[in-house]
Amino acid sequence: MKFFASIGQYIMLLWRVFSLPQKWKIFRRQVVNEMYSLGIMSTPIVAIVSFFVGAVIAIQTALNLAGLPAYVVGFATRESLILEFCSTMIALILAGKVGSSIASQIGSMRISEQIDALELMGVNAASYLILPKIIGLVLLVPFITIFSITLGIFGGYVGILVTDFIGGNNFIEGIQMNFMPYYVAYSIIKSMVFAFIITSVSAYWGYNVKRGSLEVGKNSTRAVVMSSISILVFNLVLTELLL
């Protein structure tokens, strides 16, 4: 019953979140700030992980598919990065970094009664605090996904050049073979859904902190766990629907 009660509270919170901003100028400024703090500030970790995972995928593919044509390594690396890693795995990384940050930030505002003060002044605190985060990350995450794909493929190319299992030209040939632009669109759609899940679920747990600072830490952990589980579930659903 507690699970269904949490879902009901989450839906009710979203109903409050998606209301028209009271001051559009302030809202636009908040969205830009959230795009920077949640998205741009996350690009270093995305870049590092994408580059090295791309290299590892390429090397492992070259080792395990040694009996097949060399260009298959580039093809398999590209498909793995586009279809799964650069949307789902990056979302899981962002759930840990961005999700915990959102939950702790809003939770700290809850226990310090800043949210209560906003509501006493007639401000829709849920929309004021949460909507810019949702819009900001959802708008920026397609660019993060494309950035991750590009850097992952480059990492795979560097890994192949360093290990010299196959020629670099064979890897490039595999990358170019049978390319389907829809797969990139599929990856971007998934990443936008995951961005909405990360921001909204994390904000829910932060907004519903009821006790002191210890509860903020616990709810931050719950935010990361629930965001990650939701991402994996919706990954399966979206794969069935879109592919």
Sine and cosine of phi, psi and omega as CSV:
sin_phi,cos_phi,sin_psi,cos_psi,sin_omega,cos_omega
0.00,0.00,-0.58,0.82,0.00,-1.00
-0.89,0.45,-0.59,0.80,0.02,-1.00
-0.89,0.46,-0.72,0.69,-0.01,-1.00
-0.93,0.36,-0.54,0.84,0.07,-1.00
-0.91,0.42,-0.63,0.78,0.03,-1.00
-0.91,0.42,-0.64,0.77,0.04,-1.00
-0.89,0.46,-0.68,0.74,0.03,-1.00
-0.89,0.46,-0.68,0.74,0.03,-1.00
-0.91,0.42,-0.60,0.80,0.03,-1.00
-0.90,0.44,-0.70,0.71,0.01,-1.00
-0.91,0.42,-0.65,0.76,0.03,-1.00
-0.90,0.43,-0.60,0.80,0.05,-1.00
-0.91,0.41,-0.68,0.73,0.03,-1.00
-0.89,0.46,-0.57,0.82,0.04,-1.00
-0.87,0.49,-0.61,0.79,0.04,-1.00
-0.97,0.24,-0.56,0.83,-0.05,-1.00
-0.91,0.42,-0.72,0.69,-0.09,-1.00
-1.00,0.06,0.92,0.39,0.13,-0.99
-0.83,-0.56,0.37,-0.93,-0.06,-1.00
-0.89,0.45,0.73,-0.68,0.05,-1.00
-0.87,0.50,0.56,-0.83,-0.02,-1.00
-0.98,0.22,-0.53,0.85,0.04,-1.00
-0.74,-0.68,0.95,-0.31,-0.11,-0.99
-0.91,0.40,-0.56,0.83,-0.01,-1.00
-0.89,0.45,-0.70,0.71,0.03,-1.00
-0.92,0.39,-0.63,0.78,-0.01,-1.00
-0.89,0.46,-0.71,0.70,0.01,-1.00
-0.88,0.48,-0.64,0.77,0.02,-1.00
-0.91,0.41,-0.63,0.78,0.03,-1.00
-0.91,0.42,-0.66,0.75,0.01,-1.00
-0.87,0.49,-0.70,0.71,0.02,-1.00
-0.89,0.46,-0.68,0.73,0.02,-1.00
-0.89,0.46,-0.64,0.77,0.00,-1.00
-0.95,0.33,-0.58,0.82,0.07,-1.00
-0.87,0.50,-0.62,0.78,0.01,-1.00
-0.95,0.30,-0.77,0.64,-0.11,-0.99
-0.95,0.31,-0.62,0.79,-0.04,-1.00
-1.00,0.03,-0.59,0.81,-0.10,-1.00
-0.99,-0.14,-0.88,0.48,-0.06,-1.00
-0.87,0.49,-0.66,0.75,-0.02,-1.00
-0.94,0.34,-0.21,0.98,0.03,-1.00
-1.00,-0.06,-0.16,0.99,-0.07,-1.00
-0.91,0.43,-0.54,0.84,0.03,-1.00
-0.86,0.51,-0.74,0.67,0.00,-1.00
-0.92,0.39,-0.60,0.80,0.06,-1.00
-0.89,0.45,-0.67,0.74,-0.02,-1.00
-0.90,0.43,-0.72,0.70,-0.03,-1.00
-0.89,0.45,-0.76,0.65,-0.04,-1.00
-0.90,0.43,-0.69,0.72,-0.05,-1.00
-0.89,0.46,-0.71,0.70,-0.04,-1.00
-0.87,0.49,-0.77,0.63,-0.10,-1.00
-0.96,0.27,-0.58,0.82,0.05,-1.00
-0.93,0.37,-0.62,0.79,0.09,-1.00
-0.86,0.51,-0.67,0.75,0.04,-1.00
-0.90,0.43,-0.69,0.73,-0.01,-1.00
-0.91,0.42,-0.69,0.73,0.01,-1.00
-0.87,0.50,-0.70,0.72,-0.01,-1.00
-0.90,0.44,-0.69,0.72,-0.03,-1.00
-0.92,0.40,-0.72,0.69,0.00,-1.00
-0.91,0.42,-0.60,0.80,0.04,-1.00
-0.90,0.43,-0.67,0.74,0.01,-1.00
-0.89,0.45,-0.60,0.80,0.00,-1.00
-0.95,0.32,-0.64,0.77,-0.11,-0.99
-1.00,0.05,-0.28,0.96,0.01,-1.00
-0.90,-0.44,0.61,0.79,-0.09,-1.00
-0.89,0.46,-0.46,0.89,-0.04,-1.00
-0.99,0.12,-0.13,0.99,-0.04,-1.00
-0.99,-0.12,0.21,-0.98,0.05,-1.00
-0.83,0.56,0.56,-0.83,-0.13,-0.99
-0.89,0.46,-0.54,0.84,-0.06,-1.00
-0.93,0.38,-0.28,0.96,0.00,-1.00
-0.88,0.48,-0.50,0.87,-0.01,-1.00
-0.88,0.47,-0.74,0.67,0.02,-1.00
-0.90,0.44,-0.66,0.75,0.01,-1.00
-0.88,0.47,-0.74,0.67,-0.03,-1.00
-0.91,0.41,-0.63,0.78,0.03,-1.00
-0.89,0.45,-0.72,0.69,0.02,-1.00
-0.87,0.49,-0.73,0.69,-0.04,-1.00
-0.91,0.41,-0.63,0.77,0.01,-1.00
-0.89,0.45,-0.69,0.73,-0.02,-1.00
-0.93,0.37,-0.71,0.70,-0.08,-1.00
-0.95,0.32,-0.73,0.69,-0.14,-0.99
-0.97,0.25,-0.54,0.84,-0.14,-0.99
-0.77,-0.64,-0.83,0.55,-0.19,-0.98
-0.89,0.45,-0.78,0.62,-0.17,-0.99
-0.96,0.28,-0.06,1.00,0.14,-0.99
-0.94,-0.35,-0.85,0.53,-0.11,-0.99
-0.96,0.28,-0.77,0.64,-0.07,-1.00
-0.93,0.37,-0.63,0.78,0.06,-1.00
-0.91,0.42,-0.59,0.81,0.06,-1.00
-0.88,0.47,-0.64,0.77,0.04,-1.00
-0.91,0.42,-0.60,0.80,0.06,-1.00
-0.91,0.40,-0.69,0.72,0.03,-1.00
-0.91,0.41,-0.53,0.85,0.04,-1.00
-0.88,0.48,-0.61,0.79,0.03,-1.00
-0.96,0.29,-0.69,0.73,-0.05,-1.00
-0.98,0.17,-0.83,0.56,-0.08,-1.00
-0.97,0.24,-0.66,0.75,-0.06,-1.00
-0.88,0.48,-0.72,0.69,0.00,-1.00
-0.91,0.41,-0.58,0.82,0.02,-1.00
-0.90,0.43,-0.72,0.70,0.01,-1.00
-0.89,0.46,-0.74,0.68,-0.04,-1.00
-0.89,0.46,-0.69,0.72,-0.02,-1.00
-0.94,0.35,-0.60,0.80,0.01,-1.00
-0.91,0.42,-0.77,0.64,-0.01,-1.00
-0.94,0.34,-0.60,0.80,0.04,-1.00
-0.89,0.46,-0.63,0.77,0.04,-1.00
-0.91,0.42,-0.60,0.80,0.06,-1.00
-0.93,0.38,-0.53,0.85,0.03,-1.00
-0.93,0.38,-0.75,0.66,-0.07,-1.00
-0.96,0.28,-0.39,0.92,0.07,-1.00
-1.00,0.02,0.10,0.99,0.09,-1.00
0.91,0.41,0.32,0.95,0.08,-1.00
-0.93,0.36,-0.59,0.81,0.04,-1.00
-0.92,0.40,-0.66,0.75,0.05,-1.00
-0.88,0.48,-0.62,0.78,0.01,-1.00
-0.91,0.42,-0.65,0.76,0.04,-1.00
-0.88,0.47,-0.68,0.73,-0.02,-1.00
-0.93,0.37,-0.56,0.83,0.05,-1.00
-0.91,0.41,-0.48,0.87,0.03,-1.00
-0.99,0.11,0.06,1.00,0.03,-1.00
1.00,0.08,0.24,0.97,0.01,-1.00
-1.00,-0.02,0.70,-0.72,0.12,-0.99
-0.96,0.27,1.00,-0.04,-0.13,-0.99
-0.88,0.48,-0.60,0.80,-0.02,-1.00
-0.88,0.47,-0.74,0.68,0.01,-1.00
-0.94,0.35,-0.67,0.75,-0.05,-1.00
-0.89,0.47,-0.63,0.78,-0.09,-1.00
-1.00,-0.03,-0.58,0.81,-0.20,-0.98
-0.99,-0.14,-0.66,0.75,-0.09,-1.00
-0.84,0.53,-0.69,0.72,0.04,-1.00
-0.88,0.48,-0.55,0.84,0.03,-1.00
-0.92,0.39,-0.70,0.72,0.01,-1.00
-0.89,0.45,-0.78,0.62,-0.04,-1.00
-0.89,0.46,-0.69,0.73,-0.05,-1.00
-0.87,0.49,-0.76,0.66,-0.04,-1.00
-0.95,0.30,-0.62,0.78,0.01,-1.00
-0.90,0.44,-0.61,0.79,0.01,-1.00
-0.95,0.32,-0.56,0.83,-0.10,-0.99
-1.00,0.00,-0.41,0.91,-0.14,-0.99
-0.91,0.42,-0.47,0.88,0.11,-0.99
-0.86,0.51,-0.63,0.78,0.03,-1.00
-0.93,0.36,-0.59,0.80,0.07,-1.00
-0.90,0.43,-0.63,0.77,0.01,-1.00
-0.90,0.43,-0.73,0.68,0.02,-1.00
-0.89,0.45,-0.65,0.76,0.06,-1.00
-0.87,0.50,-0.67,0.74,0.01,-1.00
-0.91,0.41,-0.69,0.72,0.03,-1.00
-0.87,0.50,-0.75,0.67,-0.03,-1.00
-0.87,0.49,-0.73,0.68,-0.04,-1.00
-0.94,0.33,-0.55,0.84,0.05,-1.00
-0.91,0.42,-0.69,0.72,0.03,-1.00
-0.91,0.41,-0.64,0.76,0.05,-1.00
-0.89,0.45,-0.66,0.75,0.06,-1.00
-0.88,0.47,-0.63,0.78,0.07,-1.00
-0.89,0.45,-0.65,0.76,0.02,-1.00
-0.90,0.43,-0.69,0.72,0.03,-1.00
-0.90,0.43,-0.66,0.75,0.02,-1.00
-0.87,0.49,-0.63,0.77,0.03,-1.00
-0.93,0.37,-0.65,0.76,0.02,-1.00
-0.91,0.42,-0.63,0.78,-0.04,-1.00
-0.93,0.36,-0.70,0.71,-0.07,-1.00
-0.99,0.12,-0.44,0.90,0.04,-1.00
0.87,0.50,0.58,0.82,0.10,-1.00
-0.95,0.33,-0.64,0.77,0.09,-1.00
-0.72,-0.70,0.25,-0.97,0.03,-1.00
-0.96,0.30,0.49,-0.87,0.03,-1.00
-0.88,0.47,-0.56,0.83,0.02,-1.00
-0.91,0.42,-0.60,0.80,0.04,-1.00
-0.91,0.42,-0.62,0.79,0.03,-1.00
-0.90,0.43,-0.71,0.71,0.02,-1.00
-0.90,0.44,-0.62,0.78,0.05,-1.00
-0.88,0.48,-0.66,0.75,0.03,-1.00
-0.91,0.41,-0.60,0.80,0.03,-1.00
-0.89,0.45,-0.60,0.80,-0.05,-1.00
-0.99,0.11,-0.23,0.97,-0.13,-0.99
-0.97,0.24,0.78,-0.63,0.11,-0.99
0.78,0.63,0.69,0.73,-0.01,-1.00
-0.95,0.31,0.74,-0.67,0.01,-1.00
-0.89,-0.45,0.95,-0.31,-0.01,-1.00
-0.84,0.54,-0.45,0.89,-0.01,-1.00
-0.87,0.49,-0.52,0.85,0.00,-1.00
-0.90,0.44,-0.58,0.81,0.06,-1.00
-0.93,0.38,-0.68,0.73,0.05,-1.00
-0.88,0.48,-0.65,0.76,0.05,-1.00
-0.86,0.50,-0.69,0.72,0.01,-1.00
-0.91,0.42,-0.63,0.78,0.00,-1.00
-0.93,0.37,-0.66,0.75,0.03,-1.00
-0.87,0.50,-0.72,0.70,0.03,-1.00
-0.87,0.50,-0.69,0.72,-0.05,-1.00
-0.90,0.43,-0.57,0.82,0.03,-1.00
-0.93,0.36,-0.64,0.77,0.07,-1.00
-0.89,0.45,-0.68,0.73,0.00,-1.00
-0.91,0.42,-0.60,0.80,0.04,-1.00
-0.89,0.45,-0.65,0.76,0.06,-1.00
-0.89,0.45,-0.67,0.74,0.01,-1.00
-0.89,0.46,-0.73,0.68,-0.05,-1.00
-0.86,0.52,-0.77,0.64,-0.08,-1.00
-0.94,0.33,-0.69,0.72,-0.08,-1.00
-0.95,0.30,-0.68,0.73,0.00,-1.00
-0.92,0.39,-0.69,0.73,0.01,-1.00
-0.90,0.43,-0.66,0.75,0.03,-1.00
-0.90,0.44,-0.60,0.80,0.03,-1.00
-0.86,0.50,-0.74,0.68,-0.02,-1.00
-0.93,0.36,-0.56,0.83,0.07,-1.00
-0.95,0.33,-0.63,0.78,-0.04,-1.00
-0.93,0.38,-0.45,0.89,-0.08,-1.00
-0.98,-0.21,0.40,0.92,0.15,-0.99
-0.92,0.40,0.73,-0.68,-0.11,-0.99
-0.91,-0.42,-0.30,0.95,-0.03,-1.00
-0.84,-0.55,-0.59,-0.81,-0.15,-0.99
-1.00,0.10,-0.34,-0.94,-0.10,-1.00
-0.90,0.43,-0.49,0.87,0.05,-1.00
-0.88,0.47,-0.61,0.79,0.03,-1.00
-0.93,0.38,-0.51,0.86,0.05,-1.00
-0.88,0.47,-0.70,0.71,0.03,-1.00
-0.89,0.45,-0.68,0.73,0.00,-1.00
-0.90,0.44,-0.69,0.72,-0.01,-1.00
-0.94,0.34,-0.48,0.87,0.10,-1.00
-0.90,0.43,-0.65,0.76,0.06,-1.00
-0.91,0.41,-0.69,0.73,0.04,-1.00
-0.88,0.48,-0.62,0.79,0.00,-1.00
-0.88,0.48,-0.70,0.72,0.00,-1.00
-0.91,0.41,-0.70,0.71,-0.03,-1.00
-0.90,0.44,-0.76,0.66,-0.05,-1.00
-0.93,0.37,-0.59,0.81,0.06,-1.00
-0.90,0.44,-0.68,0.73,-0.02,-1.00
-0.90,0.43,-0.69,0.72,0.02,-1.00
-0.90,0.44,-0.68,0.73,0.02,-1.00
-0.89,0.45,-0.62,0.78,0.03,-1.00
-0.88,0.47,-0.70,0.71,-0.01,-1.00
-0.91,0.41,-0.64,0.77,0.02,-1.00
-0.91,0.41,-0.74,0.67,-0.02,-1.00
-0.95,0.32,-0.41,0.91,0.11,-0.99
-0.88,0.48,-0.69,0.72,0.05,-1.00
-0.90,0.43,-0.71,0.71,-0.03,-1.00
-0.89,0.45,-0.73,0.69,-0.03,-1.00
-0.92,0.38,-0.56,0.83,0.05,-1.00
-0.90,0.44,-0.67,0.74,0.04,-1.00
-0.91,0.41,-0.59,0.81,-0.07,-1.00
-0.99,0.17,-0.61,0.79,-0.19,-0.98
-0.99,-0.16,-0.36,0.93,-0.02,-1.00
-0.96,-0.29,0.00,0.00,0.00,0.00
